[in-house]
């Protein structure tokens, strides 16, 4: 086991970002709901209290027994800071003006470890409607801004701190320095959460857990399933059986290319052409959620049928990553369904198998780092995220083989063009969408009435927030020209 930081989640949209920033310091951390977290143990070096959409002043606001945790260093962020102050007799009041966006630290007491190497004028990101107006007697102000008298505080004689800004977002310029000061210097946490050590420990743990048992796993060609399969393969070799299902909604030539990649990695993979079954199940469906469910149901049926041809399989391997785990545990009861899980929902129950998820502690960028430690090729590790239901949800409206053909051709031109122009790695995710409209035009001397496609490209640092990519006009002009001239329909 390694040193760890516990992050108690009060429902903030930024909680995952806190964990990501801590992990970037090569420090292991875990997120747990404020109302259901494990008892800190000998490996716990410190605790971070997250922000929240709730207000400390509200009836029924998220609450914990702070005193029971105060033998550990604590950092309260925004709501966490206000909760610390309030629980010790301080006063939290509604702000005269909502404090949201950029601010600058106007006063810093760098005598305190939390603020070492942070200069006056450092930009921070505010996001709260309440503010601390009175601190308890044994609390000391250690930073403020022009509009906020208590931007940061420390409890005297204890390593307990609170800040009313968000160090985890990139807008807080010295946020990573502040988190390093807390996690490494104040908590004394070992910086030993590295890809190489993760691989070494995980392969050993998998060998102990799986022994001579057989594992079956569905592969998608994506980063998560490929890295998970490689870890399991390193642990148990030929006892891992992989299945790659062609649902008829993959990118152009993807089925053949991915199978060839896996063969080069030494994985035992069976390719299954199930296009006809998926198209039949999707006939006439137009609602995206209905399509997701149909694709998920057929995948389970096909995968289950293939898996039962392998004798004595006891485990189902899955490429679940940490955000999947976090998002399945809601802080305030059941979350709204954003989308149904595209491939593995229901599989373990149906197949009566135990589940092995070697990546369920990792964020996406950590998965890629582990993949590099395993020497997996960049053409798999560097791939843009691709939705599990594939082109099924990039085609708006009903699905037909002809629509899939059109979108595959368009997507190939778009993606290959990004690669040719050296733009692919600057884009977090790109894809073509087939719209349920037709447009009148003239090509040559003939009137046309053809389908419309949209090209979508987004940029993201961490997959938490995204913005549209400013692709060069010349590239867009050339790409649209190629699509119109080369793709029939």
Protein Blocks (a to p, Z undefined) as FASTA:
>chain_A
ZZddddddehiaklmmmmmmmmmnopacddddfklccdddfklgbdcddddfbdfklghi
acddfklmmmpccddehjlmmmmmmmnopacdddfbdcedjdddfbdcfkbmklgoiaeh
iacddddfbdcfbdcfkbccfbdcfklmblbccdehiacdcdfbdfkbmklmmlmmmmmm
mmmmmnopacfbcfklmmmmmmmmmmmmnmmaccddddehiaklmmmmmmmmmmnommpc
cddddehiacehklmmmmmmmmmnopacddddfklmmmmmmgopabfklmmmmmmmmmmm
mmmmmmmmpghiabdcdfbdfklmmmmpcfklpaddfbdcfklgoklmmnopacddfklm
bcfklmmmmmmmnopafklmmpccddfklmmlmpgcjddfklmmmmmmmmmmmmmmmmmn
opmmmpmbdcddddfbdcdddehjbccddddddddddddfklmaccdddddfklmmmmmm
mmmmmmgZZ
